[in-house]
Structure formats: structure tokens, C-alpha cells
């Protein structure tokens, strides 16, 4: 595993984190995984992708919202002979196994999904968090989704709550806190491309890349 490296990128909605991740992966010539993980987890487990979409970056309801948690029926009984239901925790484990398997095979960049915690024992990793000012995030979301400032703010607040609950529950760390990552950066200071350049230089130095 040591010959490969991983970049784990957390992000606030509207910070441009996904775009920054895509550009970083392209510049470094490594694989990029975001929503693709849902397809891979579905293929690996033989389960319908809708299960993973419903549970995507949602904390287990076992602690936060109910005794046994939100559960989704299997597409077929044969997929898992012991139970006809699948919990968010089980889906998280399947996705975690996919992330670990990918990191063993190649260098890659993962967006969200607690990849930094899942790969915490990886010998060569860089954990980055991308934030931005509320004004910059709202402006970006308005343009991306053609929505009002009020709608953008509501979307932003819901996403922050969802991502922090998911991350804090599964990782036992604090989403967005400086102590959790190797580098936290505000993309609204340098812009998307400037942030990519800065983060790439940091990664190269940390991981001793050519």
C-alpha cells in the first residue's frame, strides 16, 4: 500500500470542494471518487444503488433518530441470507470496504464519506477540508442551481447539518475542525484555481511527490 497515496477531501456545500478535488486529481494523474463510490458499493454488494443513495452521508438513525435506525429492504433475500433489511451502518461498512480496496490498488482522491477516518492507518495520506465564506457559498449555489439567496442559504444549512452529523457519528472526530485535518483552507480567498495550486503544493510537500 505504501507506494500509493490518498487524498481525502472534506468540503462545505458551495465551497467548490468537488471541483477542486476533480482538478487536483486530474493534475496529479490519480483516480477521483465521489458519487462513483455509490455505484461501486452497489456492484460490490449486489444491492440496488438506491439503498446507498438514501443513506449517502447520513448518520445512523440508531443513535440520532430511532431505536434500530432507518432500514431499507434488500432487493433480493439471497443478497444477504440472515436478514431482509439493511441498516445505514451496514451500508457504511460496505462503502468503507470499497474505499479501502480502492486505496490498496491505486493512488486516489476521495470526496467526503469519512474517507479520512476510514483510511486513518494509510501510511501516505493528506486530509484536506475546503470551506468558504457564507456569501461566497450562497453566490455559488445560486448560480449552480438557479435558486434564490434564501433557497441557497437553506440548502447550505441543511447540507452542513447532514454532513457534520454523518462525519461526527462515524469518525468520532469533528467535521470541519482544524485539528481533524492536515490542511483547512477557505477557497473564497484564492478562488478555485488558486486553491487547487496551493493545495497541490501542500500535498506534494507532505507526501514527498515529484
N, C-alpha and C positions, 0 to 999 in steps of 0.2 A: 504493500500500500504506500510505502514511503516515497516511491518515485512519482506518485501522483499528488496533486494538491487540490484543495477545495476552497471555494469562496462561498460563504453563507451570508446572504444579504437580507436583512430585515428592512422594512420600509413603512412609512406612513402613506396612506392613500393620498394621492395628489402631489406627492413629493417627486415623482418621476423615477422612483426606485426601479420599476420594471425596465424602463427604457435605459436607465444607467446600467442595470445588470446585463441587458442584451448587448449593449455597446462594449462593456467590459469583456464579456465572454467572446465576442467577435474579435476584439483587438488582441486578446490573449490566445485566441485559437482553441478555446475549450468549449465543452458542451454546456448548454443553457437549459435549465429546467425550472418551469413554473407550473402552469396548468398541465403540462405534459405528464407530470407525476400522477395525475388522476387517471389518465389513460393507461399508464404503465402499471399502476396499482390494480386497476380493473383487470388488465390482461393477466397479471401475475396471480391474482386470486380467483379468477373466473367469475367475478361478481360484476353486476351491472354498474357502469360508471356513475349512474345517478346516486348510488349509495355514497360514493366518495364526494360527489358534488354537494350533496346535502350536508355532509359532515365537514366539508372543506374549511379548515381553520376555525372550527367551532369547538369550544371546550366541552368536555364530557358533561352531560346533564346529570350524571350520577351525583356530582357534588354541587353543581350550580343550580339545578332545576328540578330534581326529582330523585326518588329513591334508587331506581335502576337505570335511569337515563333514557334519552331518546333512542329508539331502536328501530332498525329498518329490516324488513323481511328479506331473506335471501331470494335470489332469482330462482334457484332450484335447491331442493333439500340435499341433493348429492354434493353440492359445493361444500357443505360442512355437516357431517352426519350427526354431530352431537347437539346441535341447536338450530332452530329455524329462524333465529334472529341475530342481528349483528349490532353491537354497540359502537358508539363513536370511538371508544377506547380500542376496540378491536380493529377498526378502520385505521386508526392512528398507527397501530402496531404494524399492519400490513404496509402502509405507506413508509414507515420508518425502515422496514426491511428493504424496500425498494431503494430508498435513499442510500442506505449503507452498501447495498450491492453495486449501485452505480458508482459510488465513490471508490470502491475497490478496483473497478475496471478502468477508470479514466479520471483525468482532471476535469472538474466541472464546477459550475456556479449554480447554486440553489437559491431561489427566492422564497423567503418565508418558510412556513410549515415546520418550524422548530428545528431546521436542519443543523443549526449551530450546536444545539443541545444533543441531537441525535448523533452527530459526528464529533462530540466533545473529546473523544480519545484519538481522533485522527492526528497523526504527527505533523501534518502540514496543512494548516487551515488559517484562513483570515475571516474574521467575523465583523461584518460592516453593518451599520444602521444608517439609513438615509431618512432625514427629516426635512422639513421646510417650514417657513412661516405660514400661519393660517391664511394670510392674504394670498400668498403665492399658491397654496394648495387649492383654495377656493377658485382662484382665477383659472388654474389648470383644469380643474374638474368641470367648470362652466364651459370651457372650450371643448373639452373631450366629449362631454355628454349633452351639450347644448341645453343646459339647465340654468335656472336662476341661482343667484348667490345664496338664497335661503335654502334651496334644494341641495346645493353643493355642500353647504355647512352641515346640513342634517346627514347627508351621505358620509361626510368626513367623520362626524362624531360617532355614528353607528359603526363604521369600519374600525375606528380606534378602539372602541369598546370591545368589539368582537375579537380583533387581533390580540389585544392585550390579555383578554380573558383566556384565550386559547394558549397563548405563549406562556403565560404565568402558571396556568394549570399543569401543562405537560412538562415544562422545563424546570419549574421551581425557581426560576430567575425572574427578573423584572423586564418586561418588554420596553425597549426604548431607553433604558437607564444606561448611562455611560459605562458603569462597571461591568455590564453584561457583555460588552463588545470590545474588539480591539480598536475600532475607529467608529466614531459617530460624526456625521457631517451634515450640515444644512445646505441642501442643494440650491436654495434660493440665493446664496451668497455668490457662488461661482457660476451658476447656471448648469444645465445638464452636461454639456460637453466639458466645461471646466471641472466639474465634479468628477467626471469619468477620468480625466487626465490626472487629477490629484489622487484619486483612489487607486488608480493603476500604478502610480509611482509608489504609493504606500505598500501595496501588495507585493510589488517587485522587490522592495527592500526587505519586507518582513519574511517573505518566502525564499529570498535569495534567487530570484529568477533572472535569467539573462536579459 
